[in-house]
Amino acid sequence: MEVSTRRLPGSAGADTALMQRLADLVNVVYAESEQGMWNDGAARTSTTEMASMTAAGEIVVATLGRETVGCVRLRRIDETTAEFGVLAADPARRGVGVGRELVRHVERVSAADGVTTMRLEVLVPREWSHPSKEFLIGWYTRIGYRRTGTGRVDEAHPHLAPLLATPCDVAQFAKPLTESSFGAE
């Protein structure tokens, strides 16, 4: 079965069951991939936040058949720059290309819309190395993203800082979008 991707219409934000599925998916994935970085009980997102991003036209989903198996947030920064984040692929579907297809989708639709640079951020512990984050940074680097800087979480995302169990930074990455670069690995 092939992974398919599509941007959700804003009206899908009213689908409570879908928004719950997406919030649960993000929270499960990030609880595992950011273990030790958050205070106990901290959730990465909520159904309300997912509904808000969906209503704004910012959520792309991946499906296998009729099952939603991943999502990513895509938002425009300016005329030539977009950013993706909140990338989550169902852990039960690892290795089938869910993340790759979501990244390819956001890169293709952004380039078609005149975007020449795609950005992303990776939350990283400041004082220690997290294996999941090192893996993720390696993957982004292999598909053409280059580190452009480092920011402080309390400056970039002040609402998240109190939820962290350890000091963290935001590693910033960017990639020029060309037809030959979409999610290439």
matplotlib code that plots the C-alpha trace (Angstrom):
import matplotlib.pyplot as plt

x = [0.0, 1.3, 1.5, -0.6, -0.5, -2.8, -3.4, -6.5, -9.2, -9.7, -13.1, -11.5, -10.6, -14.2, -13.6, -13.1, -12.1, -9.5, -8.1, -7.8, -6.1, -3.6, -2.9, -2.5, -0.1, 2.0, 2.1, 3.0, 5.8, 7.3, 7.0, 9.3, 11.6, 12.0, 12.1, 13.8, 13.4, 9.9, 8.5, 6.2, 2.7, 3.7, 2.0, 3.5, 0.1, -3.7, -6.8, -7.5, -4.1, -4.4, -7.8, -6.5, -3.6, -6.0, -8.4, -5.5, -4.8, -1.4, -1.8, -0.8, -1.7, -0.3, -2.6, -2.2, -5.5, -8.1, -5.8, -4.2, -0.5, 1.3, 1.1, 3.1, 2.5, 3.4, 3.3, 4.4, 6.9, 7.2, 7.0, 9.9, 10.2, 8.1, 8.6, 7.5, 7.3, 5.3, 6.3, 5.0, 4.8, 3.0, 5.6, 3.7, 4.4, 8.2, 10.2, 7.4, 8.2, 5.6, 8.0, 9.7, 6.4, 5.2, 8.5, 8.3, 4.8, 5.5, 8.6, 6.7, 3.6, 5.8, 8.0, 4.9, 3.7, 6.9, 8.8, 12.6, 13.7, 12.2, 13.1, 12.7, 13.7, 14.8, 14.5, 17.8, 19.1, 21.7, 23.9, 23.6, 23.0, 19.7, 19.9, 16.6, 17.6, 21.0, 19.2, 16.8, 19.5, 21.4, 18.3, 17.5, 21.1, 21.0, 17.9, 19.6, 19.0, 21.9, 22.2, 21.8, 21.9, 20.9, 18.3, 17.1, 13.7, 12.7, 13.1, 11.8, 8.9, 8.5, 5.3, 7.3, 10.2, 8.4, 7.4, 11.0, 12.8, 16.2, 17.7, 17.1, 18.0, 16.4, 18.7, 17.7, 18.0, 17.2, 17.2, 16.9, 14.0, 14.8, 12.9, 15.7, 15.8, 12.3, 12.8, 15.8, 17.7]
y = [0.0, 3.4, 6.5, 9.3, 12.9, 15.9, 19.2, 19.1, 21.7, 24.2, 22.8, 19.5, 21.4, 20.8, 17.0, 16.3, 12.6, 13.5, 16.3, 14.0, 11.4, 13.9, 15.3, 11.8, 10.9, 14.0, 13.5, 9.8, 10.4, 13.4, 11.7, 8.9, 11.1, 13.8, 11.5, 13.2, 16.7, 17.5, 17.6, 14.7, 15.2, 17.9, 17.4, 18.7, 19.7, 19.5, 18.9, 22.6, 23.5, 21.0, 22.3, 25.8, 24.9, 22.9, 25.8, 28.0, 25.5, 24.5, 20.7, 18.0, 14.4, 11.1, 8.1, 4.4, 3.3, 5.0, 5.2, 8.5, 7.6, 11.0, 14.7, 17.9, 21.6, 23.8, 27.6, 30.4, 32.8, 35.3, 35.4, 33.1, 31.2, 28.4, 26.3, 22.9, 21.4, 19.1, 16.2, 13.0, 9.5, 6.6, 4.5, 1.4, 2.4, 3.1, 2.4, 2.7, 6.3, 8.3, 11.1, 11.2, 11.6, 14.3, 16.3, 15.7, 17.0, 20.2, 20.9, 20.3, 22.4, 25.2, 25.3, 25.4, 28.3, 30.3, 29.3, 29.1, 28.2, 25.7, 26.0, 23.8, 23.7, 20.8, 21.1, 19.8, 19.5, 22.1, 20.0, 16.5, 14.6, 12.9, 9.9, 10.6, 14.2, 13.1, 10.7, 13.3, 15.9, 13.3, 12.5, 16.2, 16.7, 13.8, 15.2, 18.6, 20.7, 22.7, 24.1, 27.9, 28.7, 28.0, 29.9, 29.7, 28.0, 30.7, 33.3, 31.4, 29.6, 31.1, 29.1, 25.9, 26.8, 26.2, 22.7, 21.6, 19.3, 20.3, 23.4, 23.2, 25.1, 25.3, 24.1, 26.0, 24.4, 25.6, 24.1, 25.7, 24.2, 22.9, 20.3, 17.8, 18.3, 17.3, 14.9, 13.4, 10.9]
z = [0.0, -0.9, 1.4, 0.1, 1.4, 1.2, 2.9, 5.1, 4.2, 6.9, 7.6, 8.8, 12.0, 13.1, 12.9, 16.5, 16.0, 13.4, 15.5, 18.5, 16.3, 15.1, 18.6, 19.9, 17.1, 17.6, 21.4, 21.2, 18.6, 20.5, 23.9, 22.5, 20.4, 23.1, 26.1, 29.0, 27.5, 28.9, 32.4, 33.2, 31.8, 29.3, 25.9, 22.7, 21.3, 21.9, 19.8, 20.1, 18.7, 15.9, 15.0, 14.9, 12.6, 10.4, 10.2, 9.1, 6.3, 7.8, 8.3, 5.8, 6.6, 5.3, 4.9, 4.2, 2.8, 5.1, 8.1, 9.1, 9.7, 9.9, 9.8, 9.4, 9.8, 6.9, 7.2, 5.0, 6.6, 3.7, -0.1, -0.6, 2.7, 4.3, 7.4, 8.4, 11.9, 14.1, 11.8, 13.1, 11.6, 13.3, 15.1, 14.0, 10.4, 10.7, 7.6, 5.0, 4.1, 5.9, 7.0, 3.7, 1.8, 4.1, 3.6, -0.2, -0.2, 1.7, -0.4, -3.7, -2.9, -1.4, -4.5, -6.8, -4.7, -5.3, -2.1, -2.7, 0.9, 3.3, 7.0, 10.0, 13.7, 15.8, 19.6, 21.1, 24.7, 25.4, 27.8, 26.4, 23.2, 22.5, 20.2, 18.5, 17.8, 16.4, 14.1, 13.0, 12.3, 10.3, 8.3, 7.6, 6.5, 4.1, 2.4, 1.9, 5.0, 6.4, 9.9, 9.8, 13.4, 17.0, 19.0, 22.6, 23.3, 25.8, 23.0, 20.0, 21.8, 25.3, 25.9, 25.7, 28.0, 31.3, 30.1, 29.6, 32.1, 30.7, 29.1, 25.3, 22.2, 18.8, 16.0, 12.8, 9.3, 5.8, 2.3, -1.1, -3.0, -6.5, -8.4, -7.9, -4.1, -2.9, 0.0, -1.8, 0.3]

ax = plt.figure().add_subplot(projection="3d")
ax.plot(x, y, z, "-o")
ax.set_aspect("equal")
plt.show()
